Structures are given as C-alpha cells and as structure tokens.
C-alpha cells in the first residue's frame, strides 16, 4: 500500500451509471447558469426549484416542526434555506454557504452619453477582472429599474436569439501603438469601458437639437419600459457576457460559461439540501443553505454574508422551533460549515503560478482549502486540524473524491471567501469548492465531474 498522497482523476473510477448521473447533473447546472445571470435571477431560479420540492417561505410558518422545509429571501439578492432537524439547535447545525455575485460591468448612476455618432452606457466594473477580456465580446443587459411611480421593471436584453446585444469596441491594432506600450493593467482605461447601445438618430428632434442618438435611445427605453433618464439613478443594471454555457472539448468533459464563480457552488448547495432532505427524511441536525451577495467586493452590504440578516434568520428559526432561551452564538459555536466557493485550477499553460503539489487539478474532485488569503495568510480563515480531519474523514467514508488545494504560489496573488465571516461567528469552517480555470473571465472553465462531485460532497455533508 502506497503511503504517498496522489491526486486521482474522477472519470477513470466512475461506473457508467455514475457517468450518466454526472452528465445529467451537468446539463441541469448549465441550464441554471444560463438563467441565473444576476443575483436577482439566481435567487428567483433557486426559489422556483425549492418551491417545486416542497419548500415554503419562512414567513408562512408560525411554528416549525422537524422535517419542515423553509426559505427566507433577503432583499431579493440573497437566500437562506433550512430543513429543520429533530435535535436541539444548541448542539449546532450543518451549514453550506456560497455566493451568487460574479464579476460584471455595472452601469454608472447616470450612464447614457453620446460620442462620435454613438450612444454609450458608461460602466463601473464590479469585482476583480482583467479589463481587456471584456472588450469586443457580445454583452447582454440585465437588471431592475424603478420609475418615478415606484414601479419595479425587469430588464433582460440579449438573452433571446432575436434580441440585440451590446459591445465595447476595442481599439484596432493599426492605431494601438501607444496603447500596446502600456502594461496589461493600464492599457484599458476603465473610464473608456463604455458599451455601445445605439447609433441611429431620433427623427423626432429638431435640426438644432444635439445628441439625437441619445434622444433616440431614451425614446426606445421609454416606449418599452416606461422609464426616463433620471430613472437610471434608481436602477441596478449590469452587462454580462451574452454567450451561453457550453461543453468544451471533443470529449465534452469540461463546462465553459459565465458566472461559474460561484454559481457552480450555489447550485450545488441548493440541490444538495433538497436531495439530502429527501434521502434522510428527518435528520438530527438542522440543515442550512445560503447563497449570498457581494462576496466579490468584500462581503459588505445588506445582502452580503456580513449582513445581520443571517442572524435574524437564525433568530427566527430559534423562535419558531420553540427553542427560546437558546443563544444564537452558542448555535454558531457548535455548528459545522463548508464555505462553498471555487478555487483556482492549475492552468496547463500557467503552471508556474501554482504550487503543483498543493494545486487543484481539473477532474480530480472538489478542493478542500485549509486557508486562502494572501502572503502570510492575510485575511484568511485558517481551519484547524481537527475540523480538517472531520471533513476529510467524512468524504473518505462516503467515497467523495477530493483533493487538497491552495490558491497558488506564495506572493503570486491571493483571494478570500466568506469563510472568515462565519469563523468570526464561532463556527467551524473550511473552504470547499470546485476548481476553475480562467476564473473571473467572461468564460470560466470547470470539469463536469468536479461539478458533480461538488454536489455529492455537499449532500454528504448535510446527511452527516
């Protein structure tokens, strides 16, 4: 028997039935990814899935009994889910938490301008991106706007085959001599990442009027959505890639699509709690799933993991299970958490930024990361040895294929998750998610077998 640690690919060890299950799960996930283009839409899709599987709003229940399945929506952009167990809450709960925000281009509060015969929307990039990756690709516009009457209007342009799309016109190489002398971080000025939204002049303007293309765009928006220019200030509109999720490779072993960080873990979290509840019936431990917002910009804000809304949710669970007198801090202290977030996969052409022994390889299973952060583990939640042992032992006993990973070589960069916030509450927590290539790009890449194993890992954790 070898005593060495070796990463092993999943595909070679799966039966035909397991391969079929993985393929079926991948297709359902890809369908979710194409629908869940924003946090709003991710919550809507998740709630529809939950309701189709017997979950109801927490507000509809005055008393919670073992086996009850409930959810709570926090301001339309994050979601907490619970399946009530038969055991005492004070002994802790099992939590899996993912995030549903992804890098994108948000509109500035007053975005519409006209320059050189084109109408443009000025943008503010959200999250960490390589700016050049967003140039000269088809973009779709999603979000919500409130008009002066307080009416909420949903916007989705670019998702249907007959919809127009949008783009940022990059500078042609023939005239980019000066631009190309700049470093990669500077050669795209973020103030010039304005998206083309129109080019035709309004025929309703007088000859003396200026900005006729802008006027035409405002007319189109008013006719379709009953909004005026000032209404942009009360909107949340974002550009995301317009292309669909696809299998990659002649063997169809990989999945390419926008927003896999972190909706791959978010979808697995929702499906895992649904299926665990079905398979276990009434468990001892209460199961909690959450998909939250704002992780990509530091987890600040009312819909982020830092929001006290999650504390309110736990308080409601305590109250409605007649567990009055239980301190939520003690519940947290005895709880076990998987911080469900993706990690960097080892890239074939950029192996030099990865510590291969501690890197996450596509196709070798879900990655468990003891810590993230940067440099000297700065801003990281560093899981203790005891909890690492418990999670690894659980996966070993249930034939969950996993690998031990880190984000990359020391000093090459870094990043974080929501783990530190849950650790701050006193929970035992470790990062556990799907390896991704080209993370934060408009077209991220995962292995469909890692995607499937992520779901199995979270389901196993819930059933523990």
Wavefront OBJ file of the C-alpha trace (Angstrom):
o trace
v 0.000 0.000 0.000
v 1.403 3.377 -1.008
v 1.735 5.969 1.730
v 2.019 8.819 -0.759
v -0.699 11.415 -1.415
v -1.651 11.445 -5.078
v -4.385 13.270 -6.937
v -6.520 10.865 -8.965
v -8.909 11.731 -11.742
v -12.593 11.035 -11.183
v -13.532 9.886 -14.677
v -11.477 6.681 -14.658
v -13.102 5.401 -11.481
v -16.775 6.110 -12.276
v -19.232 3.437 -13.389
v -21.381 4.056 -16.447
v -24.316 4.864 -14.176
v -22.230 7.443 -12.316
v -21.013 8.921 -15.610
v -24.620 9.256 -16.754
v -25.574 10.889 -13.450
v -22.703 13.351 -13.760
v -23.715 14.257 -17.303
v -27.343 14.731 -16.321
v -26.393 16.920 -13.367
v -24.047 18.979 -15.570
v -26.834 19.712 -18.034
v -29.221 20.848 -15.303
v -26.481 23.041 -13.840
v -25.727 24.582 -17.225
v -29.399 25.382 -17.673
v -29.410 27.105 -14.264
v -26.273 29.065 -15.137
v -27.839 30.440 -18.315
v -30.892 31.622 -16.383
v -29.148 32.913 -13.244
v -27.226 35.749 -14.899
v -27.500 38.112 -11.908
v -28.032 37.769 -8.160
v -31.703 38.659 -8.617
v -32.166 35.927 -11.197
v -30.134 33.388 -9.215
v -32.433 33.868 -6.225
v -35.535 33.633 -8.433
v -34.335 30.402 -10.024
v -33.322 28.894 -6.687
v -36.688 29.737 -5.106
v -38.544 28.168 -8.032
v -36.503 24.976 -7.614
v -37.096 24.978 -3.855
v -40.842 25.520 -4.154
v -41.074 22.710 -6.687
v -39.556 20.487 -3.996
v -41.848 21.376 -1.112
v -40.105 24.385 0.429
v -42.183 27.371 1.551
v -41.444 30.866 2.810
v -40.420 31.009 6.455
v -42.990 33.781 6.939
v -45.790 31.300 6.195
v -44.897 29.185 9.238
v -45.567 30.255 12.821
v -44.263 27.005 14.295
v -41.506 24.868 12.801
v -41.523 21.096 13.241
v -38.802 18.539 12.398
v -38.804 17.951 8.668
v -40.179 21.381 7.740
v -38.531 22.988 4.717
v -38.398 26.783 4.604
v -36.574 29.645 2.927
v -36.092 33.362 3.577
v -35.281 35.915 0.865
v -33.101 38.847 1.912
v -33.930 41.884 -0.244
v -34.223 39.789 -3.432
v -30.447 39.213 -3.686
v -29.566 36.573 -1.112
v -31.340 33.493 0.170
v -31.289 31.389 3.349
v -32.777 27.892 3.396
v -33.426 25.489 6.283
v -34.577 21.917 6.759
v -35.484 21.544 10.424
v -33.912 18.623 12.280
v -35.122 16.755 15.332
v -32.111 17.623 17.505
v -31.538 20.626 19.703
v -30.351 23.730 17.873
v -27.931 24.487 20.683
v -25.909 21.457 19.544
v -25.275 23.188 16.232
v -26.418 22.958 12.623
v -24.801 21.948 9.337
v -24.322 24.945 7.025
v -23.186 25.211 3.418
v -22.762 28.770 2.178
v -21.986 30.010 -1.345
v -22.172 33.367 -3.090
v -24.069 34.313 -6.238
v -22.472 37.595 -7.320
v -19.967 37.462 -10.166
v -17.664 39.994 -11.840
v -19.516 42.142 -14.355
v -19.926 45.675 -15.707
v -22.427 47.775 -13.753
v -23.911 50.936 -15.204
v -22.884 54.198 -13.607
v -25.758 56.088 -11.921
v -26.196 58.379 -14.947
v -24.688 56.291 -17.731
v -26.062 57.466 -21.091
v -23.816 59.645 -23.266
v -23.367 60.348 -26.971
v -19.959 60.499 -28.637
v -18.907 60.350 -32.291
v -22.339 59.312 -33.525
v -22.877 56.527 -30.993
v -24.884 56.261 -27.792
v -22.906 54.679 -24.961
v -23.534 53.453 -21.450
v -20.696 54.333 -19.063
v -19.830 51.433 -16.747
v -18.139 50.642 -13.454
v -16.566 47.203 -13.299
v -17.653 45.040 -10.356
v -15.185 42.665 -8.724
v -11.723 41.705 -9.881
v -11.437 41.496 -13.657
v -8.870 41.632 -16.415
v -10.394 44.571 -18.255
v -9.201 43.557 -21.707
v -11.197 40.311 -21.509
v -14.419 42.323 -21.645
v -13.586 44.175 -24.853
v -15.156 43.282 -28.210
v -17.381 40.481 -26.919
v -21.198 40.340 -27.101
v -22.835 41.630 -23.925
v -26.357 41.317 -22.540
v -28.093 43.819 -20.246
v -29.911 42.603 -17.137
v -31.322 44.170 -14.022
v -34.120 46.180 -12.478
v -35.252 49.803 -12.736
v -37.746 51.722 -10.644
v -39.624 54.502 -12.423
v -40.983 57.692 -10.824
v -44.186 55.858 -9.848
v -42.204 53.296 -7.842
v -42.912 50.524 -10.331
v -40.235 47.806 -10.463
v -39.326 46.980 -14.056
v -37.206 43.981 -15.014
v -34.782 44.350 -17.904
v -33.315 41.470 -19.895
v -31.898 42.276 -23.332
v -29.621 39.863 -25.162
v -30.786 36.511 -23.803
v -33.122 35.563 -26.666
v -31.888 34.635 -30.130
v -33.663 37.589 -31.749
v -32.519 40.130 -29.147
v -29.846 42.695 -29.936
v -26.608 42.525 -27.994
v -24.106 45.174 -26.957
v -20.325 45.543 -27.019
v -17.304 47.651 -26.102
v -15.396 48.487 -29.287
v -11.703 47.907 -28.660
v -9.022 49.922 -30.436
v -7.818 48.424 -33.713
v -4.182 47.197 -33.702
v -3.304 49.539 -36.587
v -3.698 52.551 -34.264
v -2.823 50.950 -30.953
v 0.942 51.570 -30.981
v 0.894 53.772 -27.868
v -1.726 51.653 -26.126
v 0.293 48.480 -26.539
v 3.301 50.034 -24.791
v 1.335 50.119 -21.521
v 1.188 47.238 -19.055
v -1.803 44.917 -19.022
v -3.373 46.638 -16.034
v -3.259 50.079 -17.662
v -3.749 49.702 -21.378
v -7.530 49.578 -20.973
v -8.718 52.759 -19.272
v -11.758 51.774 -17.154
v -13.332 55.134 -17.959
v -13.324 54.075 -21.610
v -15.147 50.801 -20.994
v -18.339 52.338 -22.347
v -20.786 49.995 -24.049
v -22.323 50.818 -27.430
v -26.121 50.839 -27.128
v -27.205 52.656 -30.274
v -26.265 54.551 -33.426
v -29.462 55.867 -35.066
v -30.637 59.441 -34.694
v -34.105 60.310 -33.482
v -36.371 61.614 -36.240
v -38.451 63.497 -33.678
v -35.706 66.016 -32.868
v -35.420 69.440 -34.427
v -32.377 70.304 -36.506
v -30.970 72.455 -33.718
v -31.156 69.715 -31.094
v -27.972 67.931 -30.120
v -27.402 64.298 -29.065
v -30.034 62.878 -31.368
v -28.759 59.316 -30.956
v -29.064 59.614 -27.185
v -32.575 61.004 -27.617
v -33.496 58.001 -29.752
v -32.229 55.545 -27.119
v -34.216 57.340 -24.412
v -37.322 57.165 -26.604
v -36.882 53.410 -27.147
v -36.398 52.803 -23.425
v -39.406 54.927 -22.554
v -41.656 53.139 -25.025
v -40.537 49.680 -23.902
v -40.019 50.157 -20.165
v -41.782 53.447 -19.273
v -38.601 54.947 -17.849
v -36.811 58.283 -18.230
v -33.123 59.171 -17.963
v -33.362 60.095 -14.261
v -34.601 56.559 -13.545
v -31.109 55.185 -14.149
v -30.250 56.613 -10.726
v -32.788 54.182 -9.190
v -31.692 51.121 -11.116
v -29.363 48.144 -10.843
v -28.378 47.316 -14.397
v -25.403 45.225 -15.449
v -23.744 43.984 -18.590
v -22.756 40.322 -18.618
v -21.480 38.103 -21.456
v -24.237 37.227 -23.925
v -22.974 33.789 -24.867
v -24.475 30.585 -23.495
v -22.892 27.881 -21.357
v -21.362 25.089 -23.439
v -19.482 21.825 -23.088
v -15.806 22.241 -24.002
v -13.651 19.744 -25.865
v -14.254 16.905 -28.271
v -14.845 14.655 -25.243
v -17.287 17.165 -23.678
v -15.530 16.796 -20.334
v -15.386 20.483 -19.441
v -18.007 23.195 -18.983
v -17.481 26.762 -20.179
v -19.668 29.639 -19.135
v -20.031 32.955 -17.344
v -20.567 33.179 -13.588
v -19.307 29.760 -12.511
v -17.583 31.615 -9.678
v -19.545 30.994 -7.590
v -22.854 29.831 -9.022
v -21.416 26.346 -9.542
v -21.240 26.017 -5.745
v -24.509 27.910 -5.240
v -26.434 25.492 -7.459
v -24.801 22.501 -5.759
v -25.717 23.957 -2.356
v -29.403 24.265 -3.266
v -29.644 20.876 -4.960
v -27.739 19.188 -2.128
v -30.061 20.408 0.627
v -33.116 19.389 -1.414
v -31.835 15.887 -2.119
v -30.379 15.370 1.364
v -33.773 16.191 2.861
v -35.417 13.670 0.540
v -32.924 10.911 1.291
v -32.672 11.399 5.053
v -36.234 12.354 5.872
v -35.966 13.919 9.312
v -32.348 14.307 10.328
v -30.953 15.052 13.744
v -29.120 18.174 12.646
v -30.889 21.126 11.090
v -29.518 21.769 7.601
v -28.972 25.332 6.374
v -28.047 26.501 2.894
v -27.316 30.061 1.912
v -26.463 31.834 -1.299
v -25.377 35.406 -0.664
v -24.357 38.578 -2.441
v -21.384 40.964 -2.507
v -18.576 38.443 -1.895
v -16.653 39.716 -4.911
v -16.380 43.201 -3.387
v -15.527 42.273 0.185
v -18.823 40.916 1.547
v -20.087 44.326 2.614
v -23.708 45.459 2.339
v -27.225 44.450 3.321
v -27.302 41.327 1.143
v -23.790 40.114 1.957
v -22.633 37.466 4.412
v -21.622 40.279 6.765
v -25.215 41.452 6.999
v -27.003 40.787 10.286
v -29.889 39.438 8.186
v -28.485 35.933 8.632
v -28.518 36.416 12.411
v -32.166 37.453 12.087
v -32.878 34.275 10.119
v -31.289 32.126 12.830
v -33.262 34.004 15.486
v -36.470 33.249 13.583
v -35.543 29.555 13.437
v -34.859 29.576 17.192
v -38.168 31.310 17.908
v -40.319 29.180 15.620
v -38.883 25.885 16.867
v -39.750 26.924 20.418
v -36.067 26.961 21.293
v -36.376 30.206 23.225
v -33.511 30.826 25.589
v -31.010 29.369 23.141
v -28.230 31.834 22.335
v -27.557 32.011 18.599
v -23.856 32.443 19.376
v -23.860 29.031 21.028
v -25.640 27.625 17.952
v -22.891 29.079 15.785
v -20.149 27.827 18.104
v -21.341 24.237 17.743
v -22.080 24.428 14.026
v -20.086 22.988 11.152
v -19.733 24.912 7.886
v -18.481 24.361 4.375
v -17.607 27.675 2.758
v -18.730 26.720 -0.728
v -16.533 28.726 -3.045
v -14.498 27.896 -6.106
v -10.728 27.850 -6.242
v -8.111 28.292 -8.934
v -7.496 25.215 -11.033
v -3.948 24.570 -12.227
v -3.815 26.082 -15.714
v -1.945 23.990 -18.344
v -0.058 26.977 -19.764
v 0.469 28.813 -16.469
v 1.655 26.083 -14.132
v 4.384 28.418 -12.865
v 1.945 30.354 -10.646
v 0.736 27.186 -8.935
v 2.399 25.020 -6.320
v 1.557 21.784 -8.130
v 1.744 19.613 -5.009
v -0.818 21.924 -3.388
v -2.704 22.935 -6.507
v -6.180 21.870 -7.602
v -6.321 19.884 -10.852
v -9.429 19.828 -13.015
v -11.099 16.444 -12.968
v -9.645 15.359 -9.616
v -12.582 16.286 -7.429
v -13.744 19.002 -5.090
v -10.941 21.003 -3.495
v -10.588 21.431 0.276
v -8.545 24.505 1.147
v -7.388 24.946 4.730
v -6.828 28.666 4.146
v -6.988 31.296 1.426
v -5.903 34.933 1.846
v -2.587 36.233 0.541
v 1.031 36.464 1.612
v 1.232 35.328 5.234
v -2.365 34.011 5.205
v -3.550 37.622 5.431
v -7.366 37.984 5.641
v -7.756 34.196 5.702
v -9.799 31.833 7.798
v -7.349 29.066 8.691
v -9.238 25.854 9.509
v -7.933 23.897 12.477
v -6.512 20.399 12.141
v -9.394 18.770 13.997
v -12.012 20.125 11.615
v -9.925 19.308 8.549
v -9.738 15.730 9.842
v -13.508 15.553 10.329
v -14.310 16.790 6.821
v -11.702 14.602 5.129
v -12.834 11.576 7.140
v -16.464 12.189 6.191
v -15.559 12.353 2.498
v -13.319 9.282 2.737
v -16.084 7.224 4.322
v -18.541 8.210 1.616
v -16.248 7.859 -1.406
v -16.254 11.580 -2.194
v -13.330 12.354 -4.482
v -11.491 15.368 -3.115
v -8.103 16.998 -3.337
v -6.160 19.283 -1.016
v -5.507 22.676 -2.543
v -4.275 26.232 -2.136
v -4.935 29.253 -4.316
v -1.437 29.437 -5.798
v 2.213 30.107 -5.044
v 3.005 32.478 -2.202
v 3.384 36.036 -3.430
v 1.637 35.469 -6.763
v -1.638 36.979 -5.560
v -4.432 35.720 -3.380
v -8.102 35.985 -2.572
v -10.743 35.291 0.014
v -14.184 33.810 0.622
v -16.982 34.167 3.165
v -15.247 31.670 5.482
v -13.725 34.309 7.759
v -17.148 35.842 8.456
v -18.580 32.529 9.613
v -15.440 31.795 11.602
v -15.918 35.159 13.295
v -19.321 33.918 14.483
v -17.578 30.947 16.105
v -18.405 28.274 13.513
v -16.011 25.533 12.463
v -15.464 26.299 8.769
v -13.296 25.281 5.848
v -13.317 26.303 2.185
v -14.541 23.549 -0.081
v -15.392 24.105 -3.749
v -14.916 23.454 -7.440
v -11.610 24.168 -9.240
v -11.973 26.711 -12.066
v -9.773 27.771 -14.961
v -9.892 31.388 -16.200
v -11.670 32.456 -13.012
v -13.305 35.913 -13.221
v -13.144 35.857 -17.002
v -16.291 36.093 -19.155
v -15.947 32.365 -19.950
v -14.813 30.300 -16.958
v -13.971 26.603 -17.254
v -14.779 23.679 -14.928
v -14.714 19.882 -15.170
v -18.209 18.436 -15.252
v -17.006 15.659 -12.950
v -15.753 18.165 -10.369
v -19.079 19.963 -10.701
v -20.947 16.739 -9.955
v -18.605 15.800 -7.111
v -19.192 19.214 -5.536
v -22.896 18.437 -5.333
v -22.230 14.967 -3.863
v -19.828 16.417 -1.294
v -22.330 18.990 -0.039
v -25.124 16.426 0.080
v -22.914 14.075 2.097
v -22.039 16.902 4.494
v -25.728 17.659 5.072
v -26.514 13.999 5.780
v -23.697 13.653 8.344
l 1 2 3 4 5 6 7 8 9 10 11 12 13 14 15 16 17 18 19 20 21 22 23 24 25 26 27 28 29 30 31 32 33 34 35 36 37 38 39 40 41 42 43 44 45 46 47 48 49 50 51 52 53 54 55 56 57 58 59 60 61 62 63 64 65 66 67 68 69 70 71 72 73 74 75 76 77 78 79 80 81 82 83 84 85 86 87 88 89 90 91 92 93 94 95 96 97 98 99 100 101 102 103 104 105 106 107 108 109 110 111 112 113 114 115 116 117 118 119 120 121 122 123 124 125 126 127 128 129 130 131 132 133 134 135 136 137 138 139 140 141 142 143 144 145 146 147 148 149 150 151 152 153 154 155 156 157 158 159 160 161 162 163 164 165 166 167 168 169 170 171 172 173 174 175 176 177 178 179 180 181 182 183 184 185 186 187 188 189 190 191 192 193 194 195 196 197 198 199 200 201 202 203 204 205 206 207 208 209 210 211 212 213 214 215 216 217 218 219 220 221 222 223 224 225 226 227 228 229 230 231 232 233 234 235 236 237 238 239 240 241 242 243 244 245 246 247 248 249 250 251 252 253 254 255 256 257 258 259 260 261 262 263 264 265 266 267 268 269 270 271 272 273 274 275 276 277 278 279 280 281 282 283 284 285 286 287 288 289 290 291 292 293 294 295 296 297 298 299 300 301 302 303 304 305 306 307 308 309 310 311 312 313 314 315 316 317 318 319 320 321 322 323 324 325 326 327 328 329 330 331 332 333 334 335 336 337 338 339 340 341 342 343 344 345 346 347 348 349 350 351 352 353 354 355 356 357 358 359 360 361 362 363 364 365 366 367 368 369 370 371 372 373 374 375 376 377 378 379 380 381 382 383 384 385 386 387 388 389 390 391 392 393 394 395 396 397 398 399 400 401 402 403 404 405 406 407 408 409 410 411 412 413 414 415 416 417 418 419 420 421 422 423 424 425 426 427 428 429 430 431 432 433 434 435 436 437 438 439 440 441 442 443 444 445 446 447 448 449 450 451 452 453 454 455 456 457 458 459 460 461 462 463 464
